[in-house]
Amino acid sequence: SKYITGLKPGVKASDFLGKISAEGATLKVVDASGKEKTGKLATGNKLQVYDSKNELVKSYEIVIYGDANGDGDINVLDMIKVNRHILGLGKLSGCYLTAADANRDNAGVNVLDMIFINRHALGLTTIKQD
């Protein structure tokens, strides 16, 4: 898969990197602009794998279900992104579209995903990440 999922909102890049390894490789997390990430992970961040010559070998995008705007939080801003997508006012694509499918029913991004995000933001439920 080109995506890494299963990460809970709020996980820091350093904690994530501390739990994984690749023999003979260096791992980095970067944000969507390519700058090395130090804070909490967000949809659109990338895990990059470099070989012993420091050449990029593989890149995986991070998806946090419900984090449709890529700020690492699940809140009303994500609901706005999903709403705009549904209304055709701002289309989501790639990892952001995957993250917007908060209920992961593979029926496309719809009002049910907005409800999942809303309930998560209100603290009524938690969007499953695994």
C-alpha positions in Angstrom: 0.0 0.0 0.0 1.1 3.6 -0.6 -0.6 4.7 2.7 0.3 4.2 6.3 -2.8 4.0 8.5 -3.6 3.0 12.0 -2.1 6.0 13.7 -4.1 7.7 16.4 -4.5 11.5 16.1 -1.8 13.4 18.1 1.1 10.9 17.6 4.3 12.7 17.3 6.7 12.1 14.5 9.6 11.2 16.9 7.4 8.6 18.7 6.3 7.1 15.4 9.9 6.9 14.1 11.0 5.4 17.4 8.8 2.4 16.9 9.8 1.4 13.4 13.0 0.5 11.7 14.3 -0.6 8.3 17.6 -2.5 8.1 20.3 -0.5 6.3 18.0 2.4 5.8 17.3 5.8 7.2 13.7 6.9 7.9 12.3 10.4 7.9 8.9 12.0 8.2 8.2 15.1 6.2 5.2 17.3 5.8 3.3 17.8 2.5 5.9 20.5 1.4 8.8 18.2 2.0 10.1 19.8 5.3 11.1 17.4 8.0 8.3 16.9 10.5 8.9 17.2 14.3 5.4 17.7 15.7 2.3 15.6 15.5 1.6 13.5 12.4 -1.1 14.5 10.0 -2.8 13.3 6.8 -0.4 14.1 3.9 2.8 13.7 5.9 5.1 11.2 4.3 7.4 8.5 5.7 10.4 8.5 3.5 12.9 5.6 3.3 16.5 6.3 2.3 19.2 3.8 1.4 22.8 3.8 2.6 23.7 6.3 -0.1 21.0 8.7 1.2 18.9 8.2 -1.9 15.2 8.1 -1.6 14.0 4.5 -2.1 10.3 4.7 -1.1 7.7 7.1 0.2 4.5 6.4 2.0 1.7 8.9 2.7 0.2 9.0 6.2 -3.6 8.9 6.5 -5.5 9.7 9.7 -9.1 8.9 9.1 -11.2 12.0 9.7 -8.3 14.4 9.2 -9.4 15.6 5.7 -7.6 18.9 5.9 -4.2 17.5 6.9 -3.6 19.4 10.2 -3.5 16.3 12.4 -6.7 17.1 14.2 -10.2 15.9 13.6 -12.6 18.8 14.1 -15.0 21.2 12.4 -12.4 22.2 9.8 -12.5 18.6 8.5 -16.2 18.7 8.4 -16.0 21.9 6.2 -13.6 20.1 3.8 -15.9 17.1 3.5 -19.0 19.3 3.1 -17.3 21.3 0.3 -16.3 18.1 -1.4 -19.8 16.7 -1.2 -21.2 20.0 -2.6 -18.6 20.0 -5.4 -17.1 23.3 -4.2 -13.6 21.8 -3.4 -12.7 18.3 -4.4 -10.5 16.2 -2.2 -8.1 13.8 -3.8 -5.4 11.3 -2.9 -4.7 10.7 0.8 -7.1 13.5 1.8 -9.9 11.8 0.0 -9.0 8.5 1.7 -8.9 10.3 5.1 -12.3 11.9 4.5 -13.9 8.4 4.2 -14.1 8.4 8.0 -16.4 5.5 8.3 -14.4 3.5 5.7 -17.5 2.0 4.0 -15.9 2.5 0.6 -19.1 4.1 -0.6 -17.4 7.4 -1.4 -17.2 10.4 0.8 -20.7 11.4 1.9 -22.8 12.8 4.7 -22.2 9.8 6.8 -18.5 10.6 6.9 -19.4 14.1 8.1 -21.5 12.6 10.9 -18.6 10.4 12.0 -16.2 13.4 12.0 -18.8 15.5 13.9 -19.4 12.9 16.6 -15.6 12.5 17.0 -15.1 16.3 17.3 -17.8 16.4 19.9 -16.2 13.6 21.9 -19.2 11.3 21.5 -17.3 8.6 19.6 -13.8 7.9 18.3 -13.0 7.3 14.6 -11.3 3.9 14.4 -7.8 4.2 12.9 -6.9 0.5 12.7 
